[in-house]
Amino acid sequence: DTKKHFGSLFEMVDKYQFTPEQHYEIAEYCQKQHIDFMSTPFANDEVDLLVELNVPAIKIASMDVNHLLLLEKAASSGKPIVLSTGMANLEEIARAVSTLQNSGAKEISLLHCISIYPPEYKDIHLNNIIGLKESFGLSVGFSDHSFGTAIPLAAVALGASIIEKHFTLDKNLEGWDHDISADFEELKTICQESKNIFAALGNKTRTVSAAELEKRKRFRRCAVINKDLKAGHIIQKEDLEFKRPGTGIHPDQYQFIIGRSLKHDLANDSELAWSDFL
């Protein structure tokens, strides 16, 4: 496909990579728009450029997970490191993390990544997000090269703390990644729905919200009698039904009223209260 691959990798990268001057320009624009600007260095002098620009973190591309000297240089900057792990096995990731830590990196995040544009769904293995967390005890995100929004949102549901997604203004532009990139509406969906998913994840502690507690009163049941009963009658199971709303004696308290005597007459369908008993 000559539209996606219009030359060698060098020719394509050379045409579109940002110059240092463009880095300064876009960093300044991002600052005005309250956007955190980051970039990926491929050489030591590019790390220095990003430090000069005071980026919040340095992202290392998947292809450089085994470029130990570049990892050492990035780590020595003192900036947080975001390391993409596409094409790397667990041993290579462990060596990269160790190199970063031994070179001064204090804050490291990993990105689970499949370096295929786009990958087959069966090859994405989103559960690697959980596996990387368990293996390294680090923050783990997801670098997505799939079509649409479903996979990155699923990654958030699995605990991804970072989502990296290519962005394009037009999916029909020349270049190898425009068709798998998010357009404005897709990126908006990913951002908005990621926040909703993160909020919905909550924690592992079982809680019942105030709104649900209030709803209990309308949806749960309480004990009522199913016939007219006289004062002194001893309540039996056969005398009871349980109806909404649940504002009286709850069904799981029925055993505490069986065998008790009524204090006064009660009409059929009366809701029982503790004050009805001797």
LINQUI-V732352 format. One record per backbone hydrogen bond with DSSP energy under -0.5 kcal/mol. NH is the residue of the N-H (numbers start at 0). CO is the residue of the C=O. If there is no record, write none. Layout:
{{NH/CO} {NH/CO}}
This chain:
{{4/0} {5/3} {11/7} {12/8} {13/9} {14/10} {15/11} {16/12} {22/18} {23/19} {24/20} {25/21} {26/22} {27/23} {28/24} {29/25} {30/26} {31/27} {32/28} {33/30} {34/29} {36/34} {40/38} {40/58} {45/42} {46/42} {47/43} {48/44} {49/45} {50/46} {51/47} {52/48} {53/50} {54/49} {55/36} {57/79} {58/38} {59/81} {60/58} {63/60} {64/61} {66/63} {67/65} {70/66} {71/67} {72/68} {73/69} {74/70} {75/71} {76/72} {76/73} {77/74} {78/73} {79/55} {80/106} {81/57} {82/80} {82/108} {83/59} {83/81} {84/110} {87/84} {92/88} {93/89} {94/90} {95/91} {96/92} {97/93} {98/94} {99/95} {100/96} {101/97} {102/98} {103/100} {104/99} {108/80} {109/138} {110/82} {111/109} {111/140} {113/142} {114/112} {115/113} {117/115} {117/144} {118/115} {122/119} {123/120} {124/120} {127/124} {128/125} {130/126} {131/127} {132/128} {133/129} {134/130} {135/131} {136/132} {138/107} {140/109} {141/161} {142/111} {143/141} {143/163} {152/148} {153/149} {154/150} {155/151} {156/152} {157/153} {158/155} {159/154} {160/139} {163/141} {164/162} {165/143} {167/181} {172/169} {174/2} {180/176} {180/177} {181/165} {186/182} {187/183} {188/184} {189/185} {190/186} {191/187} {192/188} {193/189} {194/190} {195/191} {196/192} {197/193} {198/194} {199/195} {200/196} {201/197} {212/208} {213/209} {214/210} {215/211} {216/212} {216/213} {217/213} {217/214} {218/214} {219/215} {221/242} {222/248} {223/240} {224/269} {225/238} {228/265} {231/261} {232/229} {234/232} {234/259} {238/235} {239/236} {240/223} {242/221} {244/216} {245/216} {246/244} {248/271} {250/220} {252/249} {253/250} {255/252} {256/253} {257/253} {258/234} {259/256} {261/232} {262/275} {263/275} {265/228} {268/224} {269/266} {271/222} {275/272} {276/273} {277/260}}
